[in-house]
Amino acid sequence: MSSSSPIDRLAVFGGKPLFSQPLHVGVPNVGERKRLHARIDALLDRRFLTNGGPLVQEFEDRIADLVGVRNCIAMSNGTLALEIVTRALGFEHEVITPSMTFVATAHALQWQQITPVFCDIVSGGHHMDPARIADLVTPRTSGIVPVNIWGRPCSIDAMQSVARRLELPLVFDSAHAFGCSYKGRMIGGFGDAEIFSFHATKFINSFEGGAVVTDDDELADRVRLMQNFGFQGRDRVIHVGTNGKMSEVSAAMGLTSLESMDAFIEHNRQNYQAYREGLSRLPGVRLMEYDERERCNYQYIVVEFDERVSSLNCLEMQEILSAEHVDVRRYFYPGCHRMEPYRSYFPNAGMLLENTEALLGRVLTLPTGTAVSVEQVGMISALISRVLESGRFIRERLSGASRQLENRVAVLCEA
Ligand code: T4K
């Protein structure tokens, strides 16, 4: 390679980064500031900051309406939403859930001394395989928590029929899937209940926040009690509880986000289409497609790299892109089963998670959201394309550079 080759100009080899400022995955979308400021002014004037204020009620009504469910209980975050609803349903001992998820799914169970029993994903997909659930059931199994990962629905029908057949309650972790539909019905209305996250990194955010949604009124009552210390009325505590309440300022942000929901989705959709145009024909790259016959929030751009074709693995790709200030993420590497405490509890769990293990080494999540423009997506895609054209040479140079670094460290250590 001559010294002026495109490879030399890569930032990882000392060239100028493609972007002057880092582009991140998960930069929050921010709606109309004036509307947010007005809501915050009003709540300060009211001096009603939390514990069931009008903004939280309005937020809950809006979410229930959008999803088409009878009950929405807004929560301080999605993790607590999952903890509380699974507890309200009497989950205990063992619960079947995927390892291919953010660790909050497993932690929400383990936090209550419930063992997450990790189920493999479908071959070629990212969702828990309903056909494997029955094999994991023991007399201690008390529930199933599938994940609608990346806002793409899992096989919801199959999950529901397995749960019915096994007589196990079913809670969907739909932290990613607000605003998405399955067979024309909004996600949020399936199973015994579902949870959403409205964390800052989600396309609709309330700074921190989450919700339990359900059509089961009795369950909703229990969740509401448990979310507020078990209070029924002012001085009467009738249930064990915790504090999972959403604050008024979070609801102010949530409501303001909802007002821009269509614009956020449209922006995400255009970015997705630009990524699809830029990446879909690249050998060794598979962009996770959205089913555009359904409603989608397009909030995660997920790419699988086939190292055998592209000559670069995800770690190398991440190193190259990070140097260009494209801060991609390896969500959800290395899988919950390889994180603590699960790794120590079940050191051999990977043997039953063949598809999960194979997938996690291949996945990268790319920046999108309103902080990223279609033009920037085009630049990122062009960069990935350029890198892949020379994958083998880049790998050789990267390993040469790391060898040199190792030698230099060894010399310094000896000195
Ligand atoms: N179930 C599933 C399947 C989930 O994915 C999650 C959460 C949950 C349950 C639990 O819901 P919550 O309890 O969180 O409501 C982030 C989020 O913190 C987490 O909500 C989310 N999933 C997960 C997928 O992503 P990290 O550890 O990646 O966050 P962090 O701080 O590295 O932020 C990601 C990127 O976003 C950074 O590169 C920078 C950018 N960022 C982030 C924040 C907070 C900003 O630019 N501004 C910001 O304010 O977990």
Residues whose N, C-alpha, C, O or C-beta is under 5 A from the ligand:
A	BS01	T4K	H24 V25 G26 V27 P28 N77 G78 T79 T101 F102 A104 T105 D173 A175 S197 F198 H199 A200 T201 G209 G210
